[in-house]
Amino acid sequence: MNFVEPFSGVVQIGPKATRECTLRGDRRRTSYTLTVSPDACGSCKEHTCSPGTFVNSLYIRYHPTLERDGDDVKTVICKYQAGSIQAG
């Protein structure tokens, strides 16, 4: 994720605020990476989404503890072809 200014807020992936699904800005950087497993953070998988699709929401709060006007929710959709993911 890239921000225009140093980010001091919180990005939560999915509906549960677990540590693996949450990124906290350090007030210094404008670029962050948060890698999550397709089975984590409440991803919508094949049994609830279209086959070959993962869907999740990113809740972006620009203040570290408050929800305010101007906060964002982004939906991320990942589509893949059958056979392109290997488990194990």
VENRA-V80965 format. One record per residue. N is the residue number from 0. RES is the residue in three letters. NEAR is the number of other ideal C-beta (glycine too) atoms within 10 Angstrom. Layout:
n	res	near
N	RES	NEAR
N	RES	NEAR
This chain:
n	res	near
0	MET	14
1	ASN	8
2	PHE	16
3	VAL	6
4	GLU	8
5	PRO	12
6	PHE	23
7	SER	15
8	GLY	19
9	VAL	20
10	VAL	21
11	GLN	20
12	ILE	23
13	GLY	18
14	PRO	11
15	LYS	12
16	ALA	12
17	THR	13
18	ARG	6
19	GLU	12
20	CYS	21
21	THR	16
22	LEU	18
23	ARG	14
24	GLY	20
25	ASP	10
26	ARG	11
27	ARG	8
28	ARG	11
29	THR	12
30	SER	9
31	TYR	14
32	THR	6
33	LEU	14
34	THR	6
35	VAL	16
36	SER	8
37	PRO	13
38	ASP	9
39	ALA	15
40	CYS	21
41	GLY	16
42	SER	21
43	CYS	16
44	LYS	14
45	GLU	10
46	HIS	6
47	THR	9
48	CYS	15
49	SER	10
50	PRO	10
51	GLY	14
52	THR	15
53	PHE	17
54	VAL	16
55	ASN	21
56	SER	17
57	LEU	18
58	TYR	18
59	ILE	19
60	ARG	19
61	TYR	19
62	HIS	12
63	PRO	12
64	THR	7
65	LEU	10
66	GLU	11
67	ARG	9
68	ASP	5
69	GLY	9
70	ASP	14
71	ASP	11
72	VAL	10
73	LYS	12
74	THR	9
75	VAL	11
76	ILE	11
77	CYS	12
78	LYS	12
79	TYR	12
80	GLN	7
81	ALA	7
82	GLY	7
83	SER	8
84	ILE	10
85	GLN	5
86	ALA	4
87	GLY	2
